[in-house]
Amino acid sequence: MKKILSLASVLLIALALTACGKSKESSSDLTQTKDTLTIGLEGTYRPYSYHDSDNKLTGFEVELGQQLAKKMDLKPKFVESKWDSLVAGLDANKYDVVLNNVGVTKERQAKYNFTSPYIYSKSILVVKKDNTSIKTIKDIKGKKMAQTVTSENGADAKRLGADVVSTDDFSNTISLILDGRADGTINSNDAVYSYLKEKPDTNIKTISTGSEITSLKVAGLIQKNNPKLQKKLDAALKELRADGSLSKLSKKYFGSDITNK
């Protein structure tokens, strides 16, 4: 009888330990480096992620990454890379998530997971103030548009018949327009308005894209084989939305709340 009781006690202890082990699963078990959330971004795309006058990495998605990591009891680590190599870096396990104004598309969803959206972005057309040849989005046919080639805006420019002039960051894009090397650009309204907030005297104007380009959901990009990390990030985003932190960040960097539909 004592042996039977002893065996039962051992089994109960083992089950209890197993349950404790499960309940103590931490976010760090879901990331490539223990206790760290490694985030891929460009670091050159104001106001999402950029270097300030002291060369400190800052921006909407930088602070968002910091707050997400804090909610998950992790330390944020940022890895900077050009847009064209960001997704390849995710494939190569260089980071856990990409926070870089990444649009949710069917093509990407087929290969990757996304967090819940944290920005709802609308693209607008930007040209020089004295440009009279482009009055609507349809007028860009045959014109030179400064775009990141692999971006959604770049694809839209090509679809609408424009010749794409390759650019790798927003400041360079504006320079190409001002110097006459490009006729304009299709870009997100949040990026454009944030730029004009910083430099209101810039010789550019905006033109609505109307119904030619639909609004874009922006979210974090994650590998398909890590649904648990997606769940943790979504939970953290939900908290930041509920406590007003996400809205506050948006108003700080964009001048308005672009985190809702």
C-alpha positions as CSV (number, residue, x, y, z in Angstrom):
1,M,0.0,0.0,0.0
2,K,2.8,2.4,0.9
3,K,4.5,1.6,-2.4
4,I,1.3,2.4,-4.3
5,L,0.9,5.7,-2.4
6,S,4.6,6.5,-3.0
7,L,4.2,5.9,-6.8
8,A,1.1,8.1,-6.9
9,S,3.0,10.9,-5.1
10,V,5.8,10.7,-7.6
11,L,3.4,10.9,-10.5
12,L,1.6,13.9,-9.0
13,I,4.9,15.7,-8.4
14,A,5.9,15.1,-12.0
15,L,2.6,16.4,-13.4
16,A,2.9,19.5,-11.2
17,L,6.4,20.2,-12.4
18,T,5.3,19.7,-16.0
19,A,2.4,22.1,-15.5
20,C,4.7,24.7,-13.9
21,G,7.1,24.4,-16.7
22,K,4.4,25.1,-19.2
23,S,3.0,28.0,-17.3
24,K,6.4,29.6,-17.1
25,E,7.0,29.7,-20.8
26,S,8.5,33.1,-21.4
27,S,8.6,35.3,-24.5
28,S,12.4,34.7,-24.7
29,D,11.6,31.0,-25.5
30,L,10.2,32.3,-28.8
31,T,13.0,34.5,-29.9
32,Q,16.4,33.6,-31.4
33,T,18.4,35.2,-28.6
34,K,17.4,34.7,-25.0
35,D,15.7,37.7,-23.3
36,T,16.0,39.8,-26.5
37,L,13.5,40.8,-29.2
38,T,15.6,41.4,-32.3
39,I,14.0,43.9,-34.7
40,G,14.9,44.5,-38.3
41,L,14.4,48.0,-39.8
42,E,16.0,50.5,-42.2
43,G,16.9,53.3,-39.9
44,T,16.8,55.8,-42.8
45,Y,13.0,56.3,-43.2
46,R,11.8,59.2,-41.2
47,P,9.6,59.2,-39.2
48,Y,9.4,55.4,-38.9
49,S,13.1,54.8,-38.0
50,Y,16.0,57.3,-38.5
51,H,19.0,58.8,-36.8
52,D,18.6,62.1,-35.1
53,S,21.1,65.0,-34.9
54,D,23.0,63.0,-32.2
55,N,23.0,59.9,-34.5
56,K,20.7,58.2,-32.1
57,L,18.3,55.7,-33.7
58,T,14.7,56.9,-33.1
59,G,11.3,57.0,-34.8
60,F,7.8,55.6,-34.5
61,E,8.7,52.0,-35.1
62,V,11.8,52.3,-32.9
63,E,9.7,53.4,-30.0
64,L,7.0,50.9,-30.9
65,G,9.6,48.1,-30.9
66,Q,10.9,49.3,-27.5
67,Q,7.4,49.3,-26.0
68,L,6.5,45.9,-27.5
69,A,9.7,44.4,-26.0
70,K,9.0,45.9,-22.6
71,K,5.5,44.4,-22.6
72,M,7.0,41.0,-23.4
73,D,9.7,41.3,-20.7
74,L,12.4,41.4,-23.4
75,K,15.2,43.7,-24.3
76,P,14.9,45.4,-27.7
77,K,17.8,45.0,-30.2
78,F,17.7,46.8,-33.6
79,V,19.4,45.6,-36.7
80,E,19.5,48.1,-39.6
81,S,19.4,47.0,-43.2
82,K,18.3,48.4,-46.5
83,W,14.7,47.6,-47.5
84,D,15.7,45.2,-50.3
85,S,17.6,43.0,-47.9
86,L,15.3,43.2,-44.9
87,V,13.1,40.3,-45.8
88,A,16.1,38.2,-46.8
89,G,17.5,39.0,-43.4
90,L,14.3,37.6,-41.8
91,D,14.7,34.4,-43.8
92,A,18.3,34.2,-42.7
93,N,17.3,34.4,-39.0
94,K,19.0,37.8,-38.4
95,Y,16.0,39.1,-36.4
96,D,12.7,38.0,-35.0
97,V,10.4,40.6,-36.5
98,V,10.6,43.3,-39.1
99,L,9.1,46.7,-38.1
100,N,9.6,48.8,-41.2
101,N,6.3,50.1,-42.6
102,V,5.7,46.7,-44.2
103,G,2.4,46.5,-46.0
104,V,0.2,43.4,-45.6
105,T,-0.2,41.8,-49.0
106,K,-1.5,38.4,-50.2
107,E,1.9,37.6,-51.6
108,R,3.7,38.2,-48.3
109,Q,1.0,36.4,-46.3
110,A,1.6,33.3,-48.4
111,K,5.1,33.1,-47.0
112,Y,5.1,35.0,-43.8
113,N,3.0,35.8,-40.8
114,F,2.0,39.3,-39.8
115,T,1.1,40.9,-36.5
116,S,-2.2,42.7,-36.2
117,P,-1.9,46.1,-38.1
118,Y,-0.6,49.1,-36.2
119,I,-0.9,51.6,-39.1
120,Y,-3.5,52.1,-41.7
121,S,-1.7,54.0,-44.5
122,K,-2.9,55.8,-47.6
123,S,-0.6,56.7,-50.4
124,I,-0.5,60.1,-52.0
125,L,1.4,61.6,-55.0
126,V,4.2,64.2,-54.5
127,V,5.5,66.6,-57.1
128,K,7.2,69.9,-57.2
129,K,5.0,72.9,-56.6
130,D,5.5,74.3,-60.1
131,N,4.8,71.0,-61.8
132,T,1.9,71.5,-64.2
133,S,2.1,68.3,-66.2
134,I,0.9,66.1,-63.4
135,K,-2.5,67.0,-62.0
136,T,-3.9,63.6,-61.2
137,I,-2.4,60.2,-60.4
138,K,-3.2,59.1,-64.0
139,D,-0.9,61.7,-65.4
140,I,2.2,59.8,-64.1
141,K,2.1,57.5,-67.1
142,G,5.4,57.9,-68.9
143,K,6.8,60.1,-66.1
144,K,9.7,59.3,-63.8
145,M,8.7,58.3,-60.3
146,A,11.2,58.0,-57.5
147,Q,10.4,54.7,-55.8
148,T,11.9,51.9,-53.8
149,V,11.6,49.3,-56.6
150,T,10.3,46.4,-54.5
151,S,7.8,48.4,-52.5
152,E,4.0,48.5,-52.9
153,N,4.3,52.1,-54.1
154,G,6.9,51.1,-56.6
155,A,4.6,48.4,-58.0
156,D,1.7,50.9,-58.2
157,A,3.8,53.4,-60.1
158,K,4.7,50.7,-62.6
159,R,1.1,49.5,-62.9
160,L,0.1,53.1,-63.7
161,G,2.7,53.3,-66.5
162,A,5.4,55.3,-64.8
163,D,9.2,54.8,-65.3
164,V,10.6,54.0,-61.9
165,V,13.8,55.8,-60.7
166,S,15.3,53.7,-57.9
167,T,15.7,55.3,-54.5
168,D,16.6,53.8,-51.2
169,D,15.3,56.3,-48.6
170,F,12.7,59.1,-48.3
171,S,15.1,62.0,-48.1
172,N,16.8,60.9,-51.3
173,T,13.4,60.5,-52.9
174,I,12.6,64.2,-52.2
175,S,16.1,65.3,-53.4
176,L,15.5,63.5,-56.7
177,I,12.3,65.4,-57.2
178,L,13.7,68.8,-56.2
179,D,16.7,68.3,-58.5
180,G,14.5,67.4,-61.4
181,R,15.8,63.9,-61.7
182,A,12.3,62.5,-61.0
183,D,8.9,64.0,-61.7
184,G,7.4,62.8,-58.4
185,T,6.8,59.9,-56.1
186,I,4.0,57.9,-54.7
187,N,4.4,57.6,-51.0
188,S,2.5,57.1,-47.7
189,N,0.7,60.2,-46.5
190,D,2.1,59.6,-43.0
191,A,5.7,59.9,-44.2
192,V,5.0,62.9,-46.4
193,Y,3.1,64.9,-43.8
194,S,5.7,64.1,-41.2
195,Y,8.4,65.3,-43.6
196,L,6.4,68.5,-44.2
197,K,5.9,69.0,-40.5
198,E,9.7,69.1,-40.1
199,K,10.4,71.0,-43.3
200,P,7.2,73.0,-44.2
201,D,9.0,75.2,-46.8
202,T,10.0,72.3,-49.0
203,N,9.1,73.0,-52.6
204,I,6.6,70.1,-53.0
205,K,2.9,69.6,-53.1
206,T,0.6,66.6,-52.7
207,I,-2.0,65.2,-55.0
208,S,-4.6,62.7,-54.0
209,T,-4.4,59.2,-55.6
210,G,-8.2,58.8,-55.3
211,S,-9.4,55.3,-55.7
212,E,-6.4,54.2,-57.8
213,I,-4.5,53.1,-54.8
214,T,-6.2,51.5,-51.8
215,S,-5.3,52.0,-48.1
216,L,-2.6,49.7,-46.8
217,K,-2.4,47.9,-43.5
218,V,1.0,48.0,-41.9
219,A,2.1,45.3,-39.5
220,G,5.1,43.4,-38.2
221,L,6.6,40.7,-40.4
222,I,7.4,37.3,-38.8
223,Q,8.5,33.9,-40.0
224,K,5.7,31.4,-40.7
225,N,7.2,28.8,-38.3
226,N,6.8,31.1,-35.2
227,P,3.0,31.5,-34.5
228,K,3.7,31.7,-30.8
229,L,5.8,34.9,-31.3
230,Q,3.0,36.3,-33.4
231,K,0.5,35.6,-30.6
232,K,2.8,37.3,-28.0
233,L,3.4,40.4,-30.2
234,D,-0.4,40.7,-30.9
235,A,-1.1,40.6,-27.2
236,A,1.5,43.3,-26.6
237,L,0.0,45.4,-29.4
238,K,-3.5,45.0,-28.0
239,E,-2.3,46.4,-24.7
240,L,-0.5,49.3,-26.3
241,R,-3.7,50.1,-28.3
242,A,-5.9,49.8,-25.2
243,D,-3.8,52.0,-22.9
244,G,-3.5,54.7,-25.5
245,S,0.3,54.3,-26.1
246,L,-0.1,53.5,-29.8
247,S,-2.2,56.5,-30.5
248,K,0.2,58.7,-28.5
249,L,3.1,57.5,-30.5
250,S,1.3,58.1,-33.8
251,K,0.5,61.7,-32.8
252,K,4.1,62.3,-31.7
253,Y,5.6,61.3,-35.1
254,F,2.8,61.9,-37.6
255,G,0.8,64.7,-36.0
256,S,-2.4,62.6,-36.1
257,D,-3.6,59.1,-35.2
258,I,-3.1,56.8,-38.1
259,T,-3.4,53.6,-36.1
260,N,-7.1,53.0,-36.7
261,K,-9.1,52.1,-39.8
